[in-house]
């Protein structure tokens, strides 16, 4: 075993219980103090590597393990995850699954309660973590009412309150607006500079990449120095841009008239007058907690407005929530898609969508065994199958690499050409540049349409 490092792996191999190939095959790796960025395509093994550091691989997932792994002086293979959790803070790709208590302040205190910290010290730690992550104003909010970005910062606050020796984050910027992302990047830079070992797996490198961090790439279960070969700059919108789109129809797909709406008995959007046509892509942008998800849910009919009217044309309305696991209940990816179109006539569109999203080789897999990016694509396929009249997508590129985002763009363009009305809530400016016919800024209680941006 290598000594003197915060974490070290030697001749380490790991295979999931149902796997036919190793998910990890690492000759030697050591992690020291400071910031380490991990890149790689969806399904390459990034999340599996990160889960070694807190013992979820192999203790939670099971499977076959070989070689040795040591973290914070503990033998990972022979140490319980509850022991490692006291030293290794972990922020998952799915922050929805990391919350335990129903209110923000209590949820941040959860880890401290488990180590029996004294109440006064616990209160101070919780307050510091809330301030540090910029969510002190949400202290008394119900977790269920938070946006995806707010939940990501809540998960980070709960981990920071523990003062971990090692901090591991899996796609921490995927649902954050630009201000939130800058704030989190600043927090990570300070922690790394103060001697914490910070390991981040992330597709969005435009902000993190400027910190001079050590770069690792996971490719085909192996770890190499440097960025992944197929990685592309996060601000490379030109790679996706195809120019303006001419609306093919004037048929209304949905309309909101003087709507006031909100999730928790208090309207957060008021006086909303919006509509969209068939064959049109509308992008909703704005800060975390500004109301983008609320607007999508109101259009879908999942959230009834306090006042005003919502009209939808006849036909299926498909809704992709921020958490893809809320949709995936069948035994295989193919079964999920088949369930969506069970009442429709057979169509080649379904097979085309599975192929388009790069899911052909994953069609027989259980969605719960996939990486977050792969699960996201599976959920999108299940939602978009059967050409819905209206498709409402909440942060669809969450956890996606560049190739997967390109595939999503192709699928949406095809659906748009077929007459679907598509509404996307996103912080992904490249996705907006590539697809949006119209852009709506949502926040501060209102929704206003932005002037079109000329294509260079």
TIKEKOL-75874 format. One line per field, with one value per residue (C-alpha): residue in one letter; x negated, y negated, z. Coordinates in steps of 0.2 Angstrom, whole numbers, always signed. Layout:
N
r: (A / ...)
u: (X / ...)
v: (Y / ...)
w: (Z / ...)
***
This chain:
456
r: (X / X / X / X / X / X / X / X / X / X / X / X / X / X / X / X / X / X / X / X / X / X / X / X / X / X / X / X / X / X / X / X / X / X / X / X / X / X / X / X / X / X / X / X / X / X / X / X / X / X / X / X / X / X / X / X / X / X / X / X / X / X / X / X / X / X / X / X / X / X / X / X / X / X / X / X / X / X / X / X / X / X / X / X / X / X / X / X / X / X / X / X / X / X / X / X / X / X / X / X / X / X / X / X / X / X / X / X / X / X / X / X / X / X / X / X / X / X / X / X / X / X / X / X / X / X / X / X / X / X / X / X / X / X / X / X / X / X / X / X / X / X / X / X / X / X / X / X / X / X / X / X / X / X / X / X / X / X / X / X / X / X / X / X / X / X / X / X / X / X / X / X / X / X / X / X / X / X / X / X / X / X / X / X / X / X / X / X / X / X / X / X / X / X / X / X / X / X / X / X / X / X / X / X / X / X / X / X / X / X / X / X / X / X / X / X / X / X / X / X / X / X / X / X / X / X / X / X / X / X / X / X / X / X / X / X / X / X / X / X / X / X / X / X / X / X / X / X / X / X / X / X / X / X / X / X / X / X / X / X / X / X / X / X / X / X / X / X / X / X / X / X / X / X / X / X / X / X / X / X / X / X / X / X / X / X / X / X / X / X / X / X / X / X / X / X / X / X / X / X / X / X / X / X / X / X / X / X / X / X / X / X / X / X / X / X / X / X / X / X / X / X / X / X / X / X / X / X / X / X / X / X / X / X / X / X / X / X / X / X / X / X / X / X / X / X / X / X / X / X / X / X / X / X / X / X / X / X / X / X / X / X / X / X / X / X / X / X / X / X / X / X / X / X / X / X / X / X / X / X / X / X / X / X / X / X / X / X / X / X / X / X / X / X / X / X / X / X / X / X / X / X / X / X / X / X / X / X / X / X / X / X / X / X / X / X / X / X / X / X / X / X / X / X / X / X / X / X / X / X / X / X / X / X / X / X / X / X / X / X / X / X / X / X / X / X / X / X / X / X / X / X / X / X / X / X)
u: (+0 / -6 / -9 / -7 / +8 / +26 / +32 / +22 / +27 / +16 / +20 / +38 / +52 / +70 / +85 / +103 / +113 / +122 / +107 / +98 / +83 / +73 / +80 / +63 / +46 / +33 / +15 / +10 / +18 / +15 / +25 / +17 / +23 / +29 / +42 / +43 / +55 / +61 / +68 / +74 / +90 / +106 / +103 / +84 / +83 / +81 / +95 / +89 / +71 / +79 / +89 / +73 / +68 / +82 / +84 / +100 / +90 / +89 / +99 / +116 / +116 / +108 / +99 / +81 / +66 / +47 / +32 / +31 / +39 / +35 / +43 / +39 / +29 / +43 / +43 / +58 / +62 / +62 / +69 / +88 / +95 / +101 / +83 / +78 / +92 / +85 / +70 / +76 / +90 / +99 / +111 / +121 / +127 / +145 / +146 / +165 / +159 / +147 / +161 / +167 / +177 / +191 / +184 / +168 / +160 / +164 / +157 / +140 / +139 / +142 / +124 / +119 / +133 / +126 / +109 / +118 / +112 / +117 / +132 / +124 / +109 / +121 / +131 / +115 / +109 / +126 / +127 / +109 / +113 / +130 / +121 / +106 / +117 / +129 / +145 / +146 / +163 / +170 / +166 / +185 / +191 / +198 / +185 / +199 / +202 / +183 / +177 / +165 / +151 / +156 / +156 / +138 / +132 / +142 / +133 / +116 / +121 / +124 / +107 / +98 / +105 / +96 / +79 / +73 / +55 / +59 / +73 / +80 / +93 / +101 / +108 / +110 / +113 / +126 / +141 / +134 / +136 / +121 / +120 / +123 / +109 / +97 / +101 / +98 / +82 / +76 / +80 / +71 / +56 / +55 / +56 / +43 / +32 / +34 / +28 / +44 / +43 / +57 / +61 / +74 / +82 / +89 / +94 / +94 / +76 / +78 / +77 / +68 / +55 / +47 / +42 / +26 / +32 / +25 / +34 / +39 / +49 / +58 / +58 / +64 / +63 / +45 / +38 / +26 / +18 / +26 / +43 / +54 / +50 / +68 / +71 / +76 / +75 / +91 / +94 / +92 / +110 / +105 / +102 / +121 / +128 / +137 / +145 / +162 / +178 / +193 / +209 / +220 / +237 / +247 / +257 / +257 / +251 / +253 / +257 / +257 / +268 / +265 / +259 / +253 / +244 / +233 / +229 / +232 / +248 / +238 / +238 / +220 / +226 / +240 / +248 / +241 / +246 / +237 / +241 / +232 / +236 / +234 / +217 / +208 / +194 / +196 / +182 / +185 / +169 / +167 / +159 / +162 / +178 / +185 / +200 / +194 / +200 / +216 / +220 / +217 / +227 / +241 / +241 / +241 / +257 / +247 / +249 / +265 / +264 / +271 / +279 / +280 / +282 / +271 / +276 / +268 / +272 / +278 / +264 / +251 / +241 / +225 / +215 / +197 / +193 / +176 / +174 / +175 / +177 / +195 / +199 / +189 / +198 / +197 / +185 / +176 / +174 / +183 / +198 / +198 / +200 / +212 / +223 / +225 / +231 / +241 / +258 / +251 / +249 / +232 / +220 / +202 / +200 / +197 / +183 / +176 / +176 / +167 / +154 / +153 / +150 / +136 / +147 / +146 / +133 / +141 / +159 / +158 / +151 / +160 / +161 / +155 / +139 / +134 / +124 / +133 / +130 / +136 / +152 / +155 / +155 / +166 / +179 / +179 / +182 / +197 / +204 / +202 / +207 / +223 / +221 / +230 / +240 / +231 / +214 / +209 / +191 / +183 / +164 / +163 / +144 / +140 / +126 / +124 / +107 / +106 / +110 / +126 / +131 / +128 / +139 / +153 / +152 / +155 / +170 / +178 / +175 / +183 / +198 / +200 / +200 / +214 / +225 / +221 / +221 / +206 / +202 / +185 / +180 / +161 / +145 / +136 / +133 / +126 / +143 / +152 / +141 / +143 / +162 / +172 / +184 / +189 / +181 / +191 / +182 / +191 / +188 / +193 / +211 / +212 / +209 / +203 / +198 / +181 / +177 / +170 / +151 / +144 / +134 / +116)
v: (+0 / -17 / -28 / -47 / -50 / -53 / -39 / -26 / -11 / +3 / +16 / +12 / +21 / +21 / +29 / +26 / +42 / +43 / +36 / +46 / +34 / +25 / +7 / +2 / +9 / -3 / +2 / -12 / -28 / -41 / -56 / -70 / -86 / -99 / -98 / -83 / -83 / -67 / -67 / -54 / -49 / -43 / -25 / -25 / -22 / -39 / -36 / -19 / -26 / -40 / -27 / -17 / -32 / -31 / -12 / -11 / -1 / +13 / +14 / +7 / +12 / +29 / +38 / +44 / +34 / +37 / +27 / +14 / -3 / -14 / -31 / -42 / -28 / -15 / +1 / -2 / +17 / +21 / +5 / +1 / -13 / -21 / -23 / -30 / -42 / -52 / -56 / -56 / -68 / -63 / -73 / -61 / -65 / -63 / -75 / -70 / -54 / -62 / -71 / -62 / -75 / -86 / -103 / -111 / -115 / -98 / -89 / -98 / -92 / -74 / -69 / -78 / -69 / -53 / -57 / -63 / -81 / -92 / -103 / -120 / -115 / -107 / -123 / -133 / -120 / -120 / -139 / -140 / -127 / -135 / -152 / -145 / -137 / -152 / -144 / -151 / -160 / -142 / -136 / -133 / -128 / -111 / -100 / -95 / -112 / -116 / -116 / -104 / -117 / -121 / -103 / -101 / -115 / -107 / -91 / -100 / -109 / -93 / -86 / -102 / -103 / -87 / -95 / -80 / -76 / -71 / -78 / -69 / -76 / -68 / -81 / -95 / -108 / -99 / -108 / -125 / -142 / -152 / -161 / -145 / -136 / -150 / -149 / -131 / -132 / -145 / -134 / -120 / -131 / -137 / -119 / -113 / -127 / -124 / -106 / -96 / -83 / -87 / -75 / -81 / -71 / -84 / -87 / -106 / -111 / -129 / -135 / -121 / -119 / -136 / -131 / -123 / -106 / -89 / -81 / -62 / -53 / -37 / -28 / -10 / -7 / -13 / -29 / -40 / -57 / -71 / -74 / -62 / -61 / -65 / -79 / -95 / -113 / -116 / -133 / -125 / -130 / -131 / -112 / -111 / -126 / -122 / -139 / -146 / -135 / -141 / -137 / -125 / -128 / -141 / -128 / -132 / -117 / -125 / -142 / -150 / -165 / -177 / -162 / -163 / -147 / -139 / -123 / -127 / -137 / -153 / -158 / -161 / -166 / -178 / -186 / -173 / -174 / -162 / -150 / -139 / -131 / -114 / -112 / -124 / -123 / -135 / -136 / -142 / -149 / -158 / -156 / -141 / -143 / -155 / -145 / -135 / -118 / -126 / -133 / -116 / -107 / -119 / -117 / -98 / -99 / -92 / -108 / -117 / -136 / -147 / -158 / -160 / -146 / -133 / -126 / -111 / -104 / -86 / -73 / -66 / -77 / -70 / -76 / -73 / -77 / -82 / -65 / -52 / -38 / -44 / -37 / -21 / -6 / +8 / +22 / +15 / +0 / +8 / +12 / -6 / -13 / +1 / -4 / -22 / -16 / -1 / -9 / -15 / -7 / +1 / -13 / -13 / -29 / -20 / -10 / -25 / -35 / -21 / -21 / -40 / -41 / -28 / -15 / +0 / +9 / +4 / +9 / +25 / +17 / +13 / -6 / -6 / +2 / -12 / -28 / -44 / -50 / -33 / -34 / -51 / -45 / -30 / -42 / -53 / -39 / -33 / -50 / -55 / -38 / -39 / -57 / -66 / -82 / -92 / -87 / -96 / -92 / -98 / -99 / -85 / -86 / -83 / -71 / -70 / -70 / -80 / -65 / -61 / -80 / -80 / -64 / -73 / -88 / -77 / -68 / -84 / -92 / -77 / -78 / -97 / -93 / -81 / -94 / -91 / -106 / -105 / -115 / -114 / -121 / -121 / -130 / -122 / -138 / -127 / -117 / -133 / -140 / -124 / -121 / -136 / -145 / -156 / -159 / -163 / -171 / -164 / -173 / -186 / -181 / -183 / -175 / -186 / -182 / -187 / -194 / -182 / -181 / -182 / -167 / -171)
w: (+0 / -4 / +11 / +14 / +3 / +8 / -3 / -13 / -24 / -30 / -42 / -38 / -48 / -46 / -55 / -51 / -46 / -63 / -73 / -87 / -87 / -74 / -69 / -63 / -67 / -58 / -58 / -46 / -40 / -26 / -21 / -11 / -3 / -16 / -30 / -42 / -57 / -64 / -82 / -94 / -104 / -96 / -90 / -91 / -72 / -64 / -51 / -47 / -44 / -32 / -23 / -18 / -7 / +4 / +3 / -6 / -18 / -13 / +3 / -3 / -21 / -18 / -33 / -34 / -28 / -30 / -24 / -11 / -7 / +8 / +12 / +27 / +34 / +33 / +23 / +12 / +9 / +28 / +35 / +37 / +27 / +43 / +49 / +32 / +32 / +47 / +37 / +18 / +14 / -2 / -13 / -25 / -42 / -36 / -22 / -20 / -13 / +0 / +10 / +25 / +36 / +29 / +33 / +27 / +44 / +51 / +36 / +37 / +55 / +51 / +50 / +66 / +75 / +70 / +78 / +94 / +93 / +107 / +102 / +104 / +93 / +81 / +79 / +75 / +62 / +53 / +53 / +45 / +32 / +27 / +26 / +16 / +3 / +1 / +7 / +25 / +19 / +16 / +33 / +38 / +20 / +17 / +7 / -5 / -11 / -16 / -34 / -40 / -38 / -21 / -16 / -23 / -12 / +3 / +0 / +0 / +16 / +25 / +20 / +24 / +42 / +45 / +41 / +31 / +28 / +10 / +0 / -15 / -27 / -41 / -54 / -41 / -54 / -65 / -59 / -53 / -61 / -65 / -49 / -39 / -49 / -46 / -27 / -26 / -36 / -24 / -9 / -17 / -21 / -3 / +4 / -7 / -3 / +16 / +14 / +11 / -2 / -15 / -29 / -42 / -56 / -68 / -86 / -84 / -84 / -90 / -72 / -63 / -77 / -73 / -55 / -60 / -53 / -56 / -70 / -71 / -85 / -83 / -99 / -101 / -82 / -81 / -74 / -84 / -80 / -91 / -97 / -107 / -125 / -131 / -118 / -126 / -118 / -108 / -118 / -135 / -140 / -158 / -159 / -157 / -166 / -182 / -186 / -184 / -186 / -196 / -186 / -197 / -189 / -180 / -170 / -152 / -141 / -124 / -116 / -99 / -96 / -81 / -71 / -53 / -47 / -34 / -25 / -6 / -4 / -9 / -27 / -34 / -51 / -54 / -70 / -82 / -100 / -111 / -125 / -137 / -154 / -161 / -169 / -157 / -144 / -129 / -117 / -99 / -91 / -74 / -56 / -45 / -36 / -48 / -54 / -70 / -63 / -56 / -73 / -81 / -68 / -71 / -90 / -87 / -76 / -61 / -52 / -52 / -53 / -39 / -52 / -71 / -84 / -92 / -109 / -118 / -135 / -135 / -135 / -123 / -112 / -107 / -92 / -87 / -69 / -63 / -54 / -68 / -55 / -52 / -69 / -70 / -62 / -75 / -76 / -92 / -102 / -116 / -105 / -99 / -117 / -121 / -106 / -113 / -130 / -124 / -130 / -147 / -164 / -167 / -174 / -180 / -170 / -154 / -160 / -168 / -152 / -142 / -156 / -157 / -138 / -138 / -128 / -140 / -130 / -114 / -118 / -109 / -93 / -77 / -76 / -58 / -63 / -75 / -72 / -69 / -87 / -94 / -83 / -89 / -107 / -102 / -94 / -109 / -120 / -109 / -109 / -128 / -135 / -145 / -151 / -137 / -142 / -128 / -120 / -105 / -100 / -83 / -84 / -97 / -99 / -81 / -79 / -98 / -108 / -124 / -135 / -126 / -127 / -145 / -147 / -137 / -148 / -163 / -155 / -151 / -168 / -176 / -164 / -167 / -186 / -183 / -174 / -155 / -144 / -133 / -117 / -109 / -92 / -91 / -85 / -100 / -111 / -125 / -126 / -127 / -141 / -151 / -149 / -143 / -155 / -140 / -123 / -108 / -92 / -76 / -60 / -47 / -49 / -67 / -84 / -99 / -116 / -122 / -139 / -151 / -153 / -170 / -176 / -181)
***
